[in-house]
Amino acid sequence: MNRRLNIALVAHDRRKADMVEWSLHNAGFLSPHRLICTGTTGGLIAEAFREKGIQAEVTCMHSGPLGGDAEIAAMVVRKEINLAIFLIDDLNPQPHEADIQMLLRQCRVHNVPIACNRYSADLMLTSTLWDDDTYVPMEPKYIYFKRN
């Protein structure tokens, strides 16, 4: 890959261990890129990378409940995020559910690929489109389709 991506990494509390394990497993892909994370998740990933001697640029925003999801959503709107991995705890309610939904919605509206489980994240990382310098994602079209 010839370009550095901005990759958002977000994980709820009960999914943080999973995110750290996934990040270490995919460190070869992730480490050349900029990792933008919510606060605690980013701290845990940076620490795990340091312990393994992996060099990576990890930028931590606020924690999710304190606005980190909203900060990353704003980056999506500004076209500053190329890929998002958000390991969501679907089994427990989240006090900042509105921010979570906003981040997911902004990724969909602005055509940013977002994976919400490890399998889809692995599929996205292994896409050959990341290596295709000629590929340009189409902008979403929000038009009313009128039938005759």
N, C-alpha and C positions, 0 to 999 in steps of 0.2 A: 504494500500500500504506500502510495506516494504522499498522502496527506495525513495530517494529524486530525483526529476526530475529537470532539467534545462529547464525552459519554457521561450521562447522568446515572448515578447509582444510588438507589433509595431502597431501604428495607425497614419494615416495621420491626418492633422489638423482638417478637418471636421468630422473625425471619433473618435477623442479623447474622447469626452463626452460619446459616445457609448462604447468605450473601458473601461473607468472608471466605467460606470454603469455595464457593463458585469463583470468586475473584482470584483466589490463589490458583485454582485449576486453570483459569484462563489468563493468567498473568502474562504469558507470552504475547497474547493479542492486546491486552489492556495497557501494558506498561509504556508503550511508545506514545500513547494518547493522553489527553487531559481528562482526568476523572473528576467530575463535579458531583459532590455527594452532599446529602443532608448530614448534619453535624456529627452525631454519634456514629453513624454508619461509616462516614469518611475517616473518622479517627480510628476505628477498628480496622478498616482496610489498610490505612497507612501504617499502623503498628504491625499488622501481619506481614505486609510487604517488607518493612524494615527488618523484622526478625528473620526473614528468608533471604535478605540481601537483594531484594528486588527494587530497582530504582523506578519511581513513577511520580508523576505530578498529580497530587491529590489536593483538590480545593474543597474545603468544607464550608457549607452554608450553615444557616441555623438548623437546629433540629426540626423535624417535621412539625410537631405541635406548636413550635415557636415561629413558624413561617417558612421553614426550609422548602417545603413542597411548593409554596407560592413563589419563592425566589426562583426555583428551577422552572416553574411554569412560565414566569416572566422571561426567562432566558429562551425557552422554547418559542415564545411569541416573537422575540427579537432574532430568531434564527441562529441562536448561539449553541444549540444542542443538536447533535447529529443522530444520537441514539440514546434511548432511555431504558434502563432495566429497573423495574420497581417490583420487588418481592413483597407482596401484600399479604397481610394476615387476614384472610377472609373468615376466620373462625371467631374473631373477637372484635367488638365494636371499637372504633377509633374516635377520640374526642375531636379530631380535626378532619372529619369525613368530607366536609365541604372542600377543603384544600386538596384532598386526595382526588376527589372527583374533578376538580378544576385542572389539576395536572394531567390526568388521563384525558380529559376533554381537549385541552390545548394540544396535546400530542396528536390526537386524532384530527383536529381542525387544521393544524399546521403541518400535517403529513410527516411527523417524526415517528419513526418506528419505536414502539414501546413493547417490551416483553414483561409479562407479569409472573412468569414461572421460569425455572431453570431450563427446561426443555426448549421453550420458545427463544430464550436468550441465547442458548447454544446454537440454535438454527440461524438466528440473526447474525451472530458473530462469524459463522462459517459461510455466509453468503459470498459468492464470487463477485457480487456487485460492488463490494468494498474495494476490489482491485481493478475495476473497470473505470478508467478515467473518463471514458466517453459517456457513461451513464449519468443522466440527470433526471431525478424523480420528477414526475409531472406534478404540477400544482393542482390541488383539489379543485373541482368545479362544483360550485354550489348554485346550480341553476334548476329551475322548475322544468321538468320534462313533460311536455304537453303531448298527449296522444291524440291522434286524428279520429 
